[in-house]
Amino acid sequence: MGNEVTFEEILSKTRALMPDVVEQLKRLIRLPSVAFPGYPPEPVNAMADATAALLREYGLQSVRLIDIPGGYPAVYGEIPAPPGAPTVMMYAHYDVQPAQREDGWETDPWTPVEKGGRVYGRGATDDKSGIVITAASVRVFEGKTPVGVKVLIEGEEETTSHLDAFVAAHPELFRCDVFIVADNGNLTVGDPALTTSLRGEVSCIVKVCTLESPVHSGTFGGAAPDALVALIRMLATLHDAQGDVAVQGLASGSPATMEYPEEIYRESAGLLPGVDLIGTGTLGARIWSKPSVTVIGIDAPSIGASANILIPRAAAKISMRIAPDADPGRELHILTGHLRAVAPWNVHVEVQEVSASFGFVCPDGGPGLAAARRSLETAFGKPVREKGTGGSIPLLHELHAAVPHAEFILWGAEDASCSRIHGTNESVDTGELERSIVAQSLFLSLLGNGRHKA
């Protein structure tokens, strides 16, 4: 096979490769590569080694582990560009969210199960599917790709990442013309979409103190303020009666052109029957371009440890998704200012800023995006739409700063209707996996042979 291949050749090669791709994915799922603090490092390091081995087996040259100061290694490899051809960097991550059978999994999350055309297991979609898509798109060309290829597989995307600082310190490693981020996907199986924006995220901890120590709720209740009650009143101001974020001055982005069908959203979110959706505006705008606020933790006495006392101190951690093009420092300042302003009864309030991560808007109008649209449409046999995503990949901001001229293509084998990333019974559709490999391989061919505008 030469460097320039047809869609039919790519499809044939991919279908022949799929049984091994599925088995490779299952092998990766068996490694519980949770990089969160407190989890054993051995499976994470074993996963880094397994990823490197798979990339080598599938034809990637110069594969090595890069030491990331303070964190787990990144897997890196490259194939030099043919004369005059662009270079593509393909990104995925090998770490996963925690999982245990007791969370509600139908099967053991670390024992892959194939049924109904899907592979079940933690990381099946997020993002071990991205690893096999990357490896297989190299294997289709038998390691002789029509473009230069760099591969970056991160080990800390799901937790506090140390890769951002490494990118800023070593921009030369990441120079390319197009980044492919195989950590995304479609709303439904077989319905192709390019992700063009991601929300950012900021967080803070608010602490409320009212008393020197707990006191009897009968003797002192009714005049002395309870810290938990004060905190609850403050948290209640974060949303209005319709569920829209009520923090004044926050930015909102432009809504995506693609709508999110409500029935798919309800099913994938696991919304209980009869529960209303919150907020106003289109569903796509609410989860892709407008801010959202979540109270993700509260420090207060548990019911089991409760007593008839006034609580002297209470705290909550608040996470806020921000518009894709918003300044996270500004949005966090507005949020913390709001919390201080709404504190009742002159209670003592301390607000600690925790995190501030940029969202991302993909640059538009370049040859890479044109090639991506054409390759997706060909692989799926349907018109391509554009969508946002409510989640965040902070690394994209750092990559864009390191390589300002590069384009970004965000796609993958996830389908929002069934994949259940971060949840129980995570899975990937094997047909979607095949189409994603075909699309990514065709993209390399179109871009390398200058046929993306045809």
N, C-alpha and C positions, 0 to 999 in steps of 0.2 A: 504494500500500500504506500503510495506517495504521500506527500504532505497535503495535497489538495484532494479532499475526498468528498463524495456526494452524500446527501442525506441518506440515501438507501444503504450505502456502505457503512455509514455510522450506525444506522439502526440495526443492521445485520450484526456488526461487531458487538454492539451493546447487548443485544439479545443473547448472543452466544456467551457473553461474559456474565450475564445476570445470575446464574446459579452460584458462581463463585463469589460475586458481589454480596449476595444475600448471606452466604456462609461467613464471609469476612465480617459483615455487619454483626452477625450473631456472636462471633468471636470477640468483637470489641465490646458488645453489650455485657458480656460476662465479667468484664473488669469494672468494679465499682469505683470509678475514678471521680470521687467527690473531693474537691479541693478545698472545701470549707475548713476553717480552723477546727481542730479537735478530731478530725477524721484521719485514719491512718494514711501515711504518705505512700506506702508500698504499692497499692493498686493504682495510684495516680502516676507514679513513675513507671510502673509496668505498662500503663496505657500509652505513655509517651513512647516507650520502646516499641510497643506493638504498632503504633501509628507509623513510626519511622520505618519499621520492617515492611509494612504494607505498601508504603509509598515506593520503597526500593524495589519490591517485588513487581510492582505495576509500572516500573520504568522511569521513575524520577531520579535524576542524577544528583550527586553531591548532597545527599540527605544527611543532616546532622541535628543533634540537639543543641540548642542555644541556651546557655545559662542565663536566666533572668534574675537579677539580684533581688533577693527577698521573696522569690516565688518559685513556682514550678517551671521546668524548662519549656521552651517553645520548640516545635519541630519545624525545621527549615530545609528547603531544597530548591534546586533551580535547574533549568535547561536553558542554555544560551539562545538568544534570538537568532534566527537566520538573518542574513544580510538584508537590511532595510525593513525588517518586520518589527512590529511593536512587541512590548512585553506585558504580560498579564500576571498579576499576583493573585493567587487563589487563597482565600482565608476560610478557616473553620476552627472549631475548638473541640478539644477532647475531654474536658471536664464536664461533669453533669450535676444536676440537682440531687440532693439526698432522696432516698426512697427506702421504704420498708413495707413488707407485706401487710403489717397492721394498719397502714394508712388507708387501706381499702382496695389494694391491688387484688385482682382476681387470681393472679399467678405471681410467683416470686419475681420481683422486678429485675433481678440479675440473672434470670434464666430465660433466654429468649424463647418465645413461642410464636410459631407461624400458623395463622388461621384466618380464613376469610380473605385471603389476599393481602394480609397485613402482618408485619413483624412487631410483636409486643415486647417491651422491655425499656428500662430507663436508659435514655439516650438514643433510642431507636430513631427518633427524629432530631432531637436537640442535644448534641449536634453531630452524633456519630454518622448520621446519614450524610452530613456535609463532608466528612472525611472520605467516605467511599465514593461519593460523587466526584470529589477532587481527584482521587487516585484513579478511578475508572476513566475519567476524561483524558488522563495521560495515557492509560493503557490502550485506549481506542487507537491512538496513533503510534503504539508500540514504542513510546518514549521519544518519537521524532516529531514533535509538535510543530505546526506551521507558524507559531509565534514563540517568543521567549516566554518561559514559565518560571515564576517563583511561587513557592508554596509556604504558607505560614499557618501552622496549626497551634492555637494557643491552649494553655493549660489552666487558665484562671478566669475565663469569661464569666462564669456564674458567681464568682466571689470577688473579693477585692483584688483587682488586677494590678500587677507590677509591670505589665508590658508597655503601658502608656509612656512611662519614663524612659524605657529602653528605646522605643521608637524615636522619641525626641532626641536621644543621645546618639542614635545610629541611623540617621535618615537614609544613608546610602544603601542600606540593605533592602529598603522598601521602595526604591525608585522603580516606577513602572508607568505604563500608559493607562491601564485599567485595573481596578481592583474588582474581583469577583468575591462576594460574600455569600457563601452557601449556608446561611443560617437564617433562612426565612422560608417563604413559600406562598401557597395560594389559599383562598378561602375555602374552596371545595376541590375535591379530586377532579382533575381533568380540565379545570378552568384557569388558564394561565394568567398570571399577574406579575408585574414588576413592582417591587416595593420602592417607593421614591422618597419616603420620609420616615423618620423615627422620632418619637418624643424623647426629651431629656428627662432627668430625674434629679430632684433635690430632696434632702431630708434634714430633720432637726429633732431634738429632744426638748420638750418643754416640761419644766419642773415647777410645781406649785407647793408653797409652804404657808401654813396658817397658824400653827401652834408649836410650842416647844416640845410637846410630847402628847401622846394620846390621852384623852380625858373622857369621863363618863358622859354618854350621849344624853342621858336623862337629866343629869345635874347641869350640864352646860349647853345642851342642844337647844337651838332656837335663837341664840344670840351670837355664839362663837361660830365662825364659818368652818365648814368641813372642806379639807383640801381637795378631796375627790369630787365633791359636788361642784366646787369652783372650776376644777379642770373639765368636768363634763359640760358645764355651761360654756366654757371657752371653745371646746371642740365642736359644740353644736353650732357655733357661728361660722364654721368653715363651709357650710352648704346652706342654700336657701330652701324654701318649702318644696320646690320642684326637684331638688337634688343638684342644681348647678352650683359650681364653686362660687362662694360669696366673698372671696378675698378680692378686694378692689385693686385694680391696676395691673393684674396679670395679663400677659400677652396671650393671644390666640393666633394660630396659624391658618393658612388657607386650606379649606377642606379638599380632600382628594376627590378625583372625578368618579371613582368607583364607590358604590354604596355597599354597605354591609347588611345583608338580609337579616331581619330581626329573628326569624326562626332559627337560622344557623347560629346566630349569636347566643340566643337563649339555650340552645342545646349544648353548644361547646362550653358555655359558662356554667352549665349545670344549674340554671336558675330554677327554683322551686315553682310549682304550678301556682299561678295567681299573683306572684310577686311582680310588682311594677318595675319597669326600667326607670332610672333616674335621669335627670337632666333634660335639656331641650336642644333643638336643632337635629340635624341628621345624625344617625347612629355612627356613621363614619367619622363625622366631625368630633363627636363626643369622645371617641376612643383613639383617634389618630392625630388630631390637631388642636384640641382644646385641653386646658389643664384639668387634672383630676387629683383629688386629695384622698388619701387613705390613712387611717390610724392603724398602724401595723403592730403596735404593742402598747400595753399599759402596765405600769408598776403600781399595784394596789393590793390590799389584802384579798386573798382568795375567799370564796364562799366557805370552804372548809376551815379556814383560819379566822373567820369573821368573829367579831365581838361587838357588844353595844358600846362603841366608842366613837368619838369624833376623830377622823383620820387626819393626822397633822401634816402629812406630805404625800403627794402623788405625782406621777410622771407619765408621759406618753411620748412615743416616737411616731412622727408623722412623715410620711413619704408623699411627695407631690410630683406627678408627671407634668412636664411643661411642654409648651408648644415646640415643634421641631427647630424653629429658628430663634427661640428665645435665649436671652442671656441668663445662664443659671445663677450667677451671682446676684443679678438684679432680682430674679424671681424669688430666690431664697431670702433676700433682704426684705422683700414685700411680705412674705409669709411670716417671718419672725416678728416683723413690726406689727402685723395684724394680731398675732397671739399676745403680744405685750399690751396692745391697745384695748383688747376686749376682756382683759382680766378684771373680774368683779371685786368689789369690796376692799380694794387696796391690798389684795393678797400679794405675797412675795413671789415673784416670777423670775425664773432663770431659763433662758432659751439658749441651747447649745447647737450650733451649726454642725452637721455631721458630714454631708456630702453635697456635691454640686456638679452634675455631669451634663455635658452638652447633648442636645439632640442632633439631628442631622437631616439635611435636605440634599438629595443627590443632584449634582450638576446636570443640566439638561443640554441637549442639542449636539452632542458629540457623536463620532462614528461608533464608539463602543455601544452606546445606547441604541443606535440604529441596528447594529448587528444583534444585540440582545433581543430586541423586539422581533426581528425576523426569525431568529433561531427558536425562540419560544413558540411563535405562531406555527412554524413548520413542525416542531416536535409534538405539539399538542393538537395541531389541526384546527385551531380556533383563534379568533382575534385576541390580542393581548390587551388587558386593561391595566390601569395603574392604581395602586392603593398605598396607604400608609400603614404603619404599625405602631401600637401603643407602647411597645417595649423599647428598650434602649440598648445601644451598643456604643458605649463611650469611646472605644478605640477608634471609631471612624473619624471622629473629630481630630484625633492626633495624627492619623494617617493622612488626612487631607492637609493638615498643617505641614507635614513632612514632605508631601508630594502634591503641591497645590494644583498642578495642571491635570492630575489624573481623574479619570471618570470612575464611577462606582456603580456596579451592577449587584443588586440584592435579590436573590431568589433562593430556591431550595425545594426540598421534598415535603415540607410541612403542609398539611391542610388543616385549616383552623377548625373545621367541622368535626374532625375525629382524632387528630394527633394527640391532643391533651398534653402538650408540653408543660413541664413543671408539675403536672398533676398525676393522678393514678392512672394506670393502664395506658401509659404513653405508647404510641405505635406509629408506624409509617406504612403507607400503601406501597407495595412493591411496584405496581404500575407507575405510580408517581415518581418513584425512585428511578425507574428506567427512563421515563420521559425527561427527568432532570439531567441525567447523564447524557442523553442524546442532545438536549438543548445546549448544555455546556460544551460538549464536543463540537457541535455545529458552530457555536459561537467562535471557538478558536479557529475553525476553518474559515469562516466568513471574514473574521478580522484579519487573519494572516494572509489571505489571498485577495484582500481589497474588494470583496463582493458584497459588503454590507449595505451599499447604496443601491444595488441593482433592484 
